[in-house]
Amino acid sequence: MKLSTQIKPISYLKAHAAEIVRNLGNQREPLIITQNGEAKVVVQDIRSYEQTQETMALLKILALGSRQVEENMVRPATDVVLNIRKRQGSR
């Protein structure tokens, strides 16, 4: 993905909104909108946005798991399974 080809001024967005929406769905590349020569907004299709959100959620889960390993807050799976079986047997 080459972002330099995906940078447009806000006036382009105003004049070509329908075309931009159509292209975003096909190309699946974000569009960077500038105002007064400065990047201000990133526009992307909904599928790409959802994929980004899912990726971020998975990365947060991985980071949490890594932190728990570093802080020795984990137990072997066999211990957890045995503990669950003991609880179920006592009912």
N, C-alpha and C positions, 0 to 999 in steps of 0.2 A: 504494500500500500504506500503510495507516494502522496503525502499530504500536500506537497507544494502545488499539485494540480487540483486540489480540493479546497482552495481558499478563494472565497468570493466576497465582494463588498455587500453590505446590507441592501443597497439599491438593486443588486442582482436578485437577491432573495425576493424583494418586493415585486419585481417585474416578472419573475419566472417561477413562482411558488409551485404551481401545478407540475411543471416540468421537473423541478427539483425533487418533489415528493415521488414522482414516478421513477426517476433515476436512482434515488436512494434505495428504493425497494429492489431494483435490479442489480445495482453495483455493490450494495452492502458495504459501502465505504462512507465514513462520516464526512460532513461538509463543514468547513470552518467559515464562520461569518465574521467579517471585520466591520468595525465602525471607526471612522476617522483613522484608518490605517492600522488599527490595533485589533487583535483577535479578541472577540467578545463571546461568541456562542459556538457550540458544536451541535450540529443537527445530524441525527442518524435515524435509520429505519427501526421500527419497533422490534423486529426479530433480533437485530444486533444489540439493541438496548437490553432486551430480556436475557440474551446470552451473556452479556457483560455483567448483569446483575447476578445471574446464577454463578458465574465464575467468581465474582467477588464473595458471594456467600460461601462457596467451597473453600476459597483461600482463607476466609475468617475461621472456618471450622478447622482447617489444617493448622493455622497459627495457634488456635486454642489448644489443639491436641499436642502440638510441639511444646507449648508452655507447660502443659500438665506433665509431660514427660520430664522436662527440665526440673520441675518442682517436685518430682517423685510422687505425683498424685495419681499414679496408675497402679493397677493390680493385674496379675496374670489372668487371662481369660478362664483358665481352668479353675482358679479360685472363685471367680465370679459365678461360674456355672454351678459349682458345688454349693455355694452359698444359696443360690436360687433354689436348687433342688432340696436343700435342707428346709428352707422356708415353706416350700410347697408340701413337703412331707409332714410338717408339723401342723397342718390344717386339718 
